[in-house]
Amino acid sequence: MDILTNLDEIVDYPDKIALALSQDQTIVGLLLDNPNIDMINDEPKTLETQIFDYNFIPDPRTDSLSYITIDTVVSNAKNDTTKMLNIIVTVISNKTNMKLEPTIFQGVAGNRRDNLIRYTDLVIRRMDNLGIGKLQLSPRTPIAPVSIGSTNYTAKQLVYEIPNFDRRVK
C-alpha cells in the first residue's frame, strides 16, 4: 500500500531494524552459531526465521535457537508537531543455546544472549534512518530481563526512545 498514515513508523522501524540486523556478520554468526559465516555465498536466512519485525516468536518452537523480535509503539504525542516512539527489541535464547563454544567463538566472553544484546545495540545505534535526533535507551528499562512464558527460554529487552515528527495525514 502506498497510502501514508500518521503511524507509518510502527511498520517502518521494525522492518528497517530487522533488515539491518539480518545483514550484520556478528549478529548472524551468533544466531547461526558460526562466527565465520560467509554472508554472500552462504546467503544465511535469519530474517523471518530468527529475526522478526513483531514482538513474538511464531509457532511453537522445538529447536534450541536464539531469536530477536522488534516492535515499535507510540509512547507520547503531546502536541501536533512531534511524538515519542519506543522501539522494543527482545533477544530470546533457548537456555540450551546460551553457551558460546570457546573453540568456535574464540576470544568472545559472556553468553550468546548478552552478546546478541550488545551487538544488536551497536547495530541500532549506528542507524541514521530512525526518527529525528539521537536514539536513546529508555531510562525506565535500559536492559531488562523479561518473561516470555516458557521455562525453556530466557530473554532480555532493550527499549529505545526516539522522537519523530507527528505527521498529520488527512
Phi and psi in degrees as GROMACS dihedral restraints (atoms count N, CA, C in turn):
[ dihedral_restraints ]
;  ai    aj    ak    al  type     phi  dphi    fc
    3     4     5     6     1  -104.8    20    10
    4     5     6     7     1    15.5    20    10
    6     7     8     9     1   -87.1    20    10
    7     8     9    10     1   127.0    20    10
    9    10    11    12     1   -77.7    20    10
   10    11    12    13     1   143.9    20    10
   12    13    14    15     1  -128.2    20    10
   13    14    15    16     1   173.2    20    10
   15    16    17    18     1   -72.7    20    10
   16    17    18    19     1   -15.0    20    10
   18    19    20    21     1  -126.4    20    10
   19    20    21    22     1    37.5    20    10
   21    22    23    24     1   -58.8    20    10
   22    23    24    25     1   -27.9    20    10
   24    25    26    27     1   -62.5    20    10
   25    26    27    28     1   -29.9    20    10
   27    28    29    30     1   -68.0    20    10
   28    29    30    31     1   -16.3    20    10
   30    31    32    33     1  -100.1    20    10
   31    32    33    34     1   -44.9    20    10
   33    34    35    36     1   -67.2    20    10
   34    35    36    37     1   -45.9    20    10
   36    37    38    39     1   -65.1    20    10
   37    38    39    40     1   -48.8    20    10
   39    40    41    42     1   -59.6    20    10
   40    41    42    43     1   -37.8    20    10
   42    43    44    45     1   -64.5    20    10
   43    44    45    46     1   -45.1    20    10
   45    46    47    48     1   -63.0    20    10
   46    47    48    49     1   -43.2    20    10
   48    49    50    51     1   -67.9    20    10
   49    50    51    52     1   -44.7    20    10
   51    52    53    54     1   -58.3    20    10
   52    53    54    55     1   -43.4    20    10
   54    55    56    57     1   -63.6    20    10
   55    56    57    58     1   -45.6    20    10
   57    58    59    60     1   -61.8    20    10
   58    59    60    61     1   -41.9    20    10
   60    61    62    63     1   -66.2    20    10
   61    62    63    64     1   -39.1    20    10
   63    64    65    66     1   -70.7    20    10
   64    65    66    67     1   -12.9    20    10
   66    67    68    69     1  -104.4    20    10
   67    68    69    70     1     4.2    20    10
   69    70    71    72     1   -95.0    20    10
   70    71    72    73     1   124.5    20    10
   72    73    74    75     1   -55.5    20    10
   73    74    75    76     1   -46.1    20    10
   75    76    77    78     1   -67.4    20    10
   76    77    78    79     1   -45.5    20    10
   78    79    80    81     1   -61.3    20    10
   79    80    81    82     1   -50.1    20    10
   81    82    83    84     1   -62.7    20    10
   82    83    84    85     1   -41.1    20    10
   84    85    86    87     1   -60.3    20    10
   85    86    87    88     1   -42.2    20    10
   87    88    89    90     1   -67.9    20    10
   88    89    90    91     1   -39.5    20    10
   90    91    92    93     1   -68.1    20    10
   91    92    93    94     1   -39.8    20    10
   93    94    95    96     1   -97.8    20    10
   94    95    96    97     1     5.7    20    10
   96    97    98    99     1    60.1    20    10
   97    98    99   100     1    37.9    20    10
   99   100   101   102     1  -149.2    20    10
  100   101   102   103     1    91.8    20    10
  102   103   104   105     1   -66.8    20    10
  103   104   105   106     1   -15.1    20    10
  105   106   107   108     1  -104.7    20    10
  106   107   108   109     1    19.3    20    10
  108   109   110   111     1   -58.5    20    10
  109   110   111   112     1   139.4    20    10
  111   112   113   114     1   -85.5    20    10
  112   113   114   115     1   105.2    20    10
  114   115   116   117     1   -65.3    20    10
  115   116   117   118     1   -22.2    20    10
  117   118   119   120     1   -93.5    20    10
  118   119   120   121     1   -54.8    20    10
  120   121   122   123     1   -77.5    20    10
  121   122   123   124     1   -34.6    20    10
  123   124   125   126     1   -79.9    20    10
  124   125   126   127     1   -20.4    20    10
  126   127   128   129     1    44.2    20    10
  127   128   129   130     1    63.4    20    10
  129   130   131   132     1   -62.5    20    10
  130   131   132   133     1   139.6    20    10
  132   133   134   135     1  -109.1    20    10
  133   134   135   136     1    93.3    20    10
  135   136   137   138     1  -111.1    20    10
  136   137   138   139     1   -25.0    20    10
  138   139   140   141     1   -68.1    20    10
  139   140   141   142     1   125.8    20    10
  141   142   143   144     1    70.8    20    10
  142   143   144   145     1     5.8    20    10
  144   145   146   147     1  -118.3    20    10
  145   146   147   148     1   -34.7    20    10
  147   148   149   150     1  -135.7    20    10
  148   149   150   151     1   -11.4    20    10
  150   151   152   153     1  -122.6    20    10
  151   152   153   154     1   122.6    20    10
  153   154   155   156     1  -125.6    20    10
  154   155   156   157     1   140.9    20    10
  156   157   158   159     1   -92.2    20    10
  157   158   159   160     1    37.8    20    10
  159   160   161   162     1  -151.0    20    10
  160   161   162   163     1   171.5    20    10
  162   163   164   165     1   -97.7    20    10
  163   164   165   166     1    35.7    20    10
  165   166   167   168     1  -154.9    20    10
  166   167   168   169     1   165.7    20    10
  168   169   170   171     1   -96.8    20    10
  169   170   171   172     1   122.2    20    10
  171   172   173   174     1   -72.5    20    10
  172   173   174   175     1   150.3    20    10
  174   175   176   177     1    60.2    20    10
  175   176   177   178     1   144.9    20    10
  177   178   179   180     1   -62.0    20    10
  178   179   180   181     1   134.8    20    10
  180   181   182   183     1  -104.3    20    10
  181   182   183   184     1   135.2    20    10
  183   184   185   186     1  -113.2    20    10
  184   185   186   187     1    -3.6    20    10
  186   187   188   189     1   -88.1    20    10
  187   188   189   190     1   163.5    20    10
  189   190   191   192     1  -105.0    20    10
  190   191   192   193     1    78.4    20    10
  192   193   194   195     1  -126.5    20    10
  193   194   195   196     1   177.8    20    10
  195   196   197   198     1  -116.6    20    10
  196   197   198   199     1   154.9    20    10
  198   199   200   201     1  -140.8    20    10
  199   200   201   202     1   156.4    20    10
  201   202   203   204     1  -128.3    20    10
  202   203   204   205     1   127.9    20    10
  204   205   206   207     1  -118.9    20    10
  205   206   207   208     1   148.1    20    10
  207   208   209   210     1  -133.3    20    10
  208   209   210   211     1   135.1    20    10
  210   211   212   213     1  -141.6    20    10
  211   212   213   214     1   155.3    20    10
  213   214   215   216     1  -131.8    20    10
  214   215   216   217     1   134.5    20    10
  216   217   218   219     1  -131.8    20    10
  217   218   219   220     1   152.4    20    10
  219   220   221   222     1   -86.9    20    10
  220   221   222   223     1   119.8    20    10
  222   223   224   225     1   -99.8    20    10
  223   224   225   226     1   -17.9    20    10
  225   226   227   228     1  -162.2    20    10
  226   227   228   229     1   130.7    20    10
  228   229   230   231     1  -141.2    20    10
  229   230   231   232     1    73.4    20    10
  231   232   233   234     1   -72.9    20    10
  232   233   234   235     1   -23.8    20    10
  234   235   236   237     1  -140.8    20    10
  235   236   237   238     1  -177.0    20    10
  237   238   239   240     1   -88.1    20    10
  238   239   240   241     1     2.5    20    10
  240   241   242   243     1  -108.9    20    10
  241   242   243   244     1   -36.7    20    10
  243   244   245   246     1  -135.4    20    10
  244   245   246   247     1   160.2    20    10
  246   247   248   249     1  -141.8    20    10
  247   248   249   250     1   156.9    20    10
  249   250   251   252     1  -107.0    20    10
  250   251   252   253     1   131.8    20    10
  252   253   254   255     1  -113.1    20    10
  253   254   255   256     1   148.1    20    10
  255   256   257   258     1  -111.9    20    10
  256   257   258   259     1   128.6    20    10
  258   259   260   261     1  -103.4    20    10
  259   260   261   262     1   121.6    20    10
  261   262   263   264     1  -111.6    20    10
  262   263   264   265     1   116.6    20    10
  264   265   266   267     1  -115.2    20    10
  265   266   267   268     1   123.7    20    10
  267   268   269   270     1  -117.4    20    10
  268   269   270   271     1   127.5    20    10
  270   271   272   273     1  -105.3    20    10
  271   272   273   274     1   122.0    20    10
  273   274   275   276     1  -119.6    20    10
  274   275   276   277     1   128.9    20    10
  276   277   278   279     1  -129.4    20    10
  277   278   279   280     1   136.4    20    10
  279   280   281   282     1   -64.1    20    10
  280   281   282   283     1   138.5    20    10
  282   283   284   285     1   -60.0    20    10
  283   284   285   286     1   -27.3    20    10
  285   286   287   288     1   -79.6    20    10
  286   287   288   289     1    -7.2    20    10
  288   289   290   291     1  -106.2    20    10
  289   290   291   292     1     7.0    20    10
  291   292   293   294     1   -72.9    20    10
  292   293   294   295     1   -39.6    20    10
  294   295   296   297     1   -72.6    20    10
  295   296   297   298     1   134.1    20    10
  297   298   299   300     1   -95.9    20    10
  298   299   300   301     1   124.5    20    10
  300   301   302   303     1   -67.5    20    10
  301   302   303   304     1   117.8    20    10
  303   304   305   306     1   -62.5    20    10
  304   305   306   307     1   -25.3    20    10
  306   307   308   309     1   -76.3    20    10
  307   308   309   310     1   -23.9    20    10
  309   310   311   312     1   -91.5    20    10
  310   311   312   313     1   -47.3    20    10
  312   313   314   315     1  -103.1    20    10
  313   314   315   316     1    67.3    20    10
  315   316   317   318     1   -64.5    20    10
  316   317   318   319     1   129.8    20    10
  318   319   320   321     1    80.5    20    10
  319   320   321   322     1     2.3    20    10
  321   322   323   324     1   -97.1    20    10
  322   323   324   325     1   121.3    20    10
  324   325   326   327     1   -91.9    20    10
  325   326   327   328     1   160.5    20    10
  327   328   329   330     1    86.3    20    10
  328   329   330   331     1  -169.6    20    10
  330   331   332   333     1  -106.7    20    10
  331   332   333   334     1   171.4    20    10
  333   334   335   336     1   -61.8    20    10
  334   335   336   337     1   -48.0    20    10
  336   337   338   339     1   -59.7    20    10
  337   338   339   340     1   -47.6    20    10
  339   340   341   342     1   -68.4    20    10
  340   341   342   343     1   -33.7    20    10
  342   343   344   345     1   -68.9    20    10
  343   344   345   346     1   -38.1    20    10
  345   346   347   348     1   -62.8    20    10
  346   347   348   349     1   -39.3    20    10
  348   349   350   351     1   -61.2    20    10
  349   350   351   352     1   -49.4    20    10
  351   352   353   354     1   -69.7    20    10
  352   353   354   355     1   -36.5    20    10
  354   355   356   357     1   -78.5    20    10
  355   356   357   358     1   -29.8    20    10
  357   358   359   360     1   -62.4    20    10
  358   359   360   361     1   -45.3    20    10
  360   361   362   363     1   -58.7    20    10
  361   362   363   364     1   -42.2    20    10
  363   364   365   366     1   -62.0    20    10
  364   365   366   367     1   -45.6    20    10
  366   367   368   369     1   -62.7    20    10
  367   368   369   370     1   -47.0    20    10
  369   370   371   372     1   -65.5    20    10
  370   371   372   373     1   -42.0    20    10
  372   373   374   375     1   -67.4    20    10
  373   374   375   376     1   -21.4    20    10
  375   376   377   378     1   -83.2    20    10
  376   377   378   379     1   -11.6    20    10
  378   379   380   381     1   -73.8    20    10
  379   380   381   382     1   138.4    20    10
  381   382   383   384     1  -118.8    20    10
  382   383   384   385     1    18.3    20    10
  384   385   386   387     1  -118.7    20    10
  385   386   387   388     1    31.5    20    10
  387   388   389   390     1  -123.6    20    10
  388   389   390   391     1   111.6    20    10
  390   391   392   393     1    65.1    20    10
  391   392   393   394     1  -162.6    20    10
  393   394   395   396     1  -119.7    20    10
  394   395   396   397     1   135.8    20    10
  396   397   398   399     1    90.4    20    10
  397   398   399   400     1  -170.5    20    10
  399   400   401   402     1   -94.2    20    10
  400   401   402   403     1   134.7    20    10
  402   403   404   405     1   -67.9    20    10
  403   404   405   406     1   130.8    20    10
  405   406   407   408     1  -129.3    20    10
  406   407   408   409     1   143.8    20    10
  408   409   410   411     1   -65.0    20    10
  409   410   411   412     1   138.2    20    10
  411   412   413   414     1   -65.6    20    10
  412   413   414   415     1   133.4    20    10
  414   415   416   417     1   -67.9    20    10
  415   416   417   418     1   -15.7    20    10
  417   418   419   420     1   -75.0    20    10
  418   419   420   421     1   -42.5    20    10
  420   421   422   423     1  -142.2    20    10
  421   422   423   424     1    76.5    20    10
  423   424   425   426     1   -56.7    20    10
  424   425   426   427     1   -57.7    20    10
  426   427   428   429     1  -142.0    20    10
  427   428   429   430     1   114.6    20    10
  429   430   431   432     1  -127.6    20    10
  430   431   432   433     1   139.9    20    10
  432   433   434   435     1   -70.7    20    10
  433   434   435   436     1   145.9    20    10
  435   436   437   438     1  -129.9    20    10
  436   437   438   439     1   157.5    20    10
  438   439   440   441     1   -96.5    20    10
  439   440   441   442     1   135.9    20    10
  441   442   443   444     1  -118.4    20    10
  442   443   444   445     1    10.9    20    10
  444   445   446   447     1    82.8    20    10
  445   446   447   448     1    10.3    20    10
  447   448   449   450     1  -138.1    20    10
  448   449   450   451     1   133.9    20    10
  450   451   452   453     1   -76.7    20    10
  451   452   453   454     1    -9.2    20    10
  453   454   455   456     1   -83.7    20    10
  454   455   456   457     1   -11.0    20    10
  456   457   458   459     1  -123.0    20    10
  457   458   459   460     1   155.2    20    10
  459   460   461   462     1  -129.7    20    10
  460   461   462   463     1   149.0    20    10
  462   463   464   465     1  -145.0    20    10
  463   464   465   466     1   152.6    20    10
  465   466   467   468     1  -132.6    20    10
  466   467   468   469     1   154.7    20    10
  468   469   470   471     1  -129.9    20    10
  469   470   471   472     1   138.0    20    10
  471   472   473   474     1  -107.2    20    10
  472   473   474   475     1   133.1    20    10
  474   475   476   477     1  -123.3    20    10
  475   476   477   478     1   119.5    20    10
  477   478   479   480     1  -107.3    20    10
  478   479   480   481     1   149.5    20    10
  480   481   482   483     1  -109.7    20    10
  481   482   483   484     1   136.9    20    10
  483   484   485   486     1  -143.7    20    10
  484   485   486   487     1   123.6    20    10
  486   487   488   489     1   -77.9    20    10
  487   488   489   490     1   153.1    20    10
  489   490   491   492     1  -151.4    20    10
  490   491   492   493     1   161.0    20    10
  492   493   494   495     1   -66.7    20    10
  493   494   495   496     1   142.7    20    10
  495   496   497   498     1   -94.8    20    10
  496   497   498   499     1    82.2    20    10
  498   499   500   501     1   -69.0    20    10
  499   500   501   502     1   129.1    20    10
  501   502   503   504     1  -104.4    20    10
  502   503   504   505     1   111.6    20    10
  504   505   506   507     1   -95.8    20    10
  505   506   507   508     1   129.0    20    10
